[in-house]
Amino acid sequence: MDKNFFKGAAIGIGLTALGVCFCNEWKKTKPSVEEELKNYVLKYRTDPNLRKEVYRLTRGLQNGIDKIRSIYYYMQENFDYLNDPAGYDHVFSPLHLKRVGAGDCDCLSAHLATLLVIAGYHARFVRVLGYVFVEVFMPAYMTLALPHDVLRRVDNKLKGIWIPLEATAKDCDIGYLPTKFRRDVAFGRYFTVDPL
C-alpha cells in the first residue's frame, strides 16, 4: 500500500476522534432546557424594546387578568408554532422570533414568560413529556374574576393560583391546556422566574 494512504487514514481517524471529543464536550457544556429558558428571561427582561411592547399591550388596563390576557392574545395572534429542525433545539432571541414569526414550544414559552415577568407577574415553566408551557401566578384577590372553568392549581404557600398558558395554542383563553398534558402535569418539572 501507498504511504500517503496510511497518512491520510491516520489524519482522518484523528479528525474523527477530535470531532467525537468536541461533540462530547459540547454536550457536557450545553445548558439544560431549564437553564436555557431561565437564562432567556433573565437576559431579556430588561430589554427596552420588550418593555415598550409590554407597556403598549397593557396600557390602560386596570385588571390584572386583562393584562395577562392581552399579552397571551398578542402571542397567539403574532406567532405560529414551528418545530425545530431535527436534532437542533435552540431558544431564539426575541428579535429572531419577531422576524420569523414562529418558534417551537421552548421559544414561544420563553418569550411569553419574559413578557409576563416584565409586566410584573411571577411566571414558571412546566416541562411535561418533552413539552414546555408557562404558568402565571395570580394572587387570591385576582382569582375572583376568573371564570370557573379555567384550569388552575392552588398554591397555599404563596396564597394564590397558577394558571397555565399554552404558548403554542391558537384561539384559546387563559387556563387552556391540551387534554394530553392535563393528567401528566402533576409529574412535570417546575422552575419559576421571578418578576422584576
Secondary structure, 3 states (H helix, E strand, C coil): CCHHHHHHHHHHHHHHHHHHHHHHHHHHHCCCHHHHHHHHHHHHCCCHHHHHHHHHHHCCCCCHHHHHHHHHHHHHHHCEECCCCCCCCCCCCHHHHHHHCEECHHHHHHHHHHHHHHCCCCEEEEEECCEEEEEEEEEHHHHHHCCCCCCCEEECCCCEEEEEECCCCCCCCCCCCCHHHHCCHHHCEEEEECCC
